[in-house]
């Protein structure tokens, strides 16, 4: 009759049936086993997660893709960000205990936050048209001053801020303005000296007093200081890279480039890693420029680029190629020969190396990948709820990953 199940007894006493219901009962367990096996093959290991710190629940809230931190300070990390809710923009900041993932303190503020600078006792924080100073131990507000800071730094007993074409110093204790100088660039701060540009003139300003120690007229094409390495202050322009010796106070060299930088500059003691656009083919170049000779140690072509600065490992250099399926490329650091490629989505955060494992936060699939650094072989991966915006390794081996939904993850790396 229609709808009846026909069953037979087999030699082993197990019933087989043509009934769909019976078939589901018999087939489902093998499917589950297969799914579990597939999941294991893909490397999903949720037990890698030690804890997850969420700044807020996201019902009716919208990320502004703006986070600050994580900045690791011993057994804690400073982390926060900005979100929108209805017609308001609000921000949260917290000191997170790295052992438990719980907040030691929280700070909330209307409006966006960032930039941020931290020293041993205080946090300088931009907040729209204000600069705040928080007590590091408690998160309490010490002082508030007017000013829209594009950059912040804490140097000695002052807070340095770039605001509307000026670099100004505020007293760390009170927030009162100590001095102000004109600038056309963000500063590079080292010790008691801030290096900045005023038009085409490089100025070295003493941080404590705001007095000019020396100045130097620059060649055409250099627009802003990038970083200081030993005695070499590197500067960039729209199509040039230069070096100033701050000890001799002289221009060492200026190197013309094919284009503006297409990814941030990476500086090492002996080599500068530069990503430029190939003007003839429309692709990109990853160049390893020797500091001593200004010649390319090697140059490799890229079909696309990523916003990640080249990451330098002991024997490899990593670069991103966002438009490619295999979007992370490892080059031999000595020769530039490609070593391996990996599919990890768009990489905007520099990968983190721990032992023989490379941790990569991919934005396309919102995943954290663990790769064998020698071959790029996937070891495991875990899903993230938001777009990764930061990754850092703690002293005890935890991997911290921040995402745009104001969540901080701590992963085990053993």
Secondary structure by P-SEA (a helix, b strand, c coil): cccbbbbbbccccccccccaaaaaaacaaaaaaaaaaaaaaaccccccccbbbbcccccccccccccccccccccbbbbccccccccccccccccccccccccccccccccccccccccccbbbbbcccbbbbbccccccccccccccccbbbbcccbbbbbccccccccccccccccccccccccccccccbbbbbcccbbbbbccccccccbbbbbcccccccccccccbbbbbcccccccccccccccccccccccccccbbbbcccbbbbbbbcccccbbbbcccccccccccbbbbbcccccccccccccbbbbbbcccccccccccccccccccccccccccbbbbbcccbbbbbbccccbbbbcccccccccbbbbbccccccccccccbbbbbbccccbbbbbbcc
